[in-house]
Amino acid sequence: MKLFLQILLIVSSVLLVLLVLLHRGRGGGLSSLFGGGMQSSLSGSSVVEKNLDRLTLFCAAVWLISIVGIGLLVKLG
């Protein structure tokens, strides 16, 4: 069980990093430094971006559950 949760944690961590990097920049961060700020303010939220948000939240929930599960297994066992 612990091995499964560790593998799930690694996979969800890598997937979460990739999903976050796929998001479009919205604020005055590094994306606007390279000229991405104008383009992101002109276009609205699309269906693809909403689905990407949902997928990112699902992956974050899986990541959180695996962290809590590993923590409980380490504490109890």
Secondary structure, DSSP 8 states (H G I E B T S, - for coil): -HHHHHHHHHHHHHHHHHHHHHS---SSSHHHHTTHHHHHHHS---HHHHHHHHHHHHHHHHHHHHHHHHHHHHHH-
